[in-house]
Amino acid sequence: MTEVETLLALQKIDTACMRLQRELEKLPELTQIMQCRTKRKEIKAKQDQVIELSDDTEKKLLKLQAEEEAVILKINELQAKLDATSDYRVTRSVTKDMEGQVKRQAAIADEQNELLERQIKIDKLADQVADMLGKVDHKEEHLTADFKEKGGKIKQELEQLQERRAGLKGQLDASLASLYERLREEKHGIAVGVLEDAKCSACSQVLLTGQLAKVKKGPAVGECPHCHRILIVSADAE
């Protein structure tokens, strides 16, 4: 291949690679996968809140249980005092204390029932959150499989083009290959233009008479005076 043919083939491959990369990035499955991951993050945050509520409820239940045991122990101690005394004043004082302990025991039972009802609601919410998380995971799993199938074909084509690209680039002079790569980076992937009549195909700018005469007198591979890309000047290039 001539230098001109190699440059044009290289540009054609790079253009095809850019098109395939856009196709890969615009696959609807990729967008939906990202949406699934955002949704999962939201659900996980909700799940963390539910776990925190459950832990808090459990701590309160354990605290009430410990208090209840202490109250029962106190009631038993007071009952023992009542059984061991016949003094009216002691009986009256102990009975008053016992009534307070029994009242507190009943209050503890009420608080425990409220917390148990709360825990039942939390458990239901936890099940709902887990179900939502499972559905999102299942959906992402299927989307990922579809994306791998479709994206795999595109990636395979990209790999084949990259192999061809490497071979073509190796055929160019090192300085020209370096210039091509630099321009490709600077010019959004389009490093080469072709002189069509008096116009650069890359930037669509018309060359002035003097500019046109200058590039036509030069080599087959020149430079566009407007966009400074590599310009294929030779008539055979078209």
Secondary structure, 3 states (H helix, E strand, C coil): CCHHHHHHHHHHHHHHHHHHHHHHHCCHHHHHHHHHHHHHHHHHHHHHHHHHHHHHHHHHHHHHHHHHHHHHHHHHHHHHHHHHCCCHHHHHHHHHHHHHHHHHHHHHHHHHHHHHHHHHHHHHHHHHHHHHHHHHHHHHHHHHHHHHHHHHHHHHHHHHHHHHHHHHHHHCCHHHHHHHHHHHHHCCCCCEEEEECCEECCCCCECCHHHHHHHHHCCCEEECCCCCCEEECCHHHC
